[in-house]
Structure formats: C-alpha cells, structure tokens
Amino acid sequence: MMEILTRRLKEARLSKKYTQEDLGKLIKVQKSTICHFEKGDRTPSIEMLVLLADELQVSIDYLTGRDYFTISEEKEQYGMKISKEELNFIKQIRNEHKLYSELQENPKNLIDRMKLKL
C-alpha cells in the first residue's frame, strides 16, 4: 500500500500543479512533511489522509490504492477486483497482439522468460 500511496500522492499533487511547499501550506504542515510522505519515509495519519484527499480532490481509497473495478463479462460478474494501474496494464498488453496471444496460450512460459530478462 505504501508504494501506491507515495506514487499517487505525488501524482495528485502534480496534477494540481502544487509544489510540496504549496500543498504543505494548504494543509498547514512543513514542505518536509509532504516530502517524507512522498518518499515513503513517513506514513500519514488518518486525519492527514483526510486533509490530503480533500485538498487534492481525490478519495482516500484512491490514495491508498483501494479504487477497484469489478470484472464482468456479459451477464456474469466475477469477485476479482483490480486497480486502475492493473486495468491500464491489461489494456496495454491487449494492444500488443502477438504478446497478448502468447500470454493467453502459455502464461507461465512467457512470465518465466520475462523474469529472465529482469
């Protein structure tokens, strides 16, 4: 969760064109506090998450990575939930037709080959 929080906090701040200092002033904390949150050195309290979410006009669920989509196919709904990042990943993979086809045919083989490249 912390990795998602740090990334999304920074993205939300930048989308508002706020500096760390700007955001700090708006919620009455030092610039260094925002910096520590974005680097993952400190975890914001619930009260701080509320202030950050309100000021950045996002939900706490968004900041903490709990913004899930339920998967449905035709009239069936699956209990699996995925985040926006996972959904974006799937969309990008689908655009790579050869890769997507290979992934569908033999996912373990492709994943094993990808691990070797990392």
ABEGO torsion letter per residue (X at the ends): XAAAAAAAAAAAAAAAGBBAAAAAAAAGBBAAAAAAAAAGABBBBAAAAAAAAAAAGBBAAAAAGABBBBBBBEABBBABBBBAAAAAAAAAAAABAAAAAAAAABAAAAAAAAAAAX
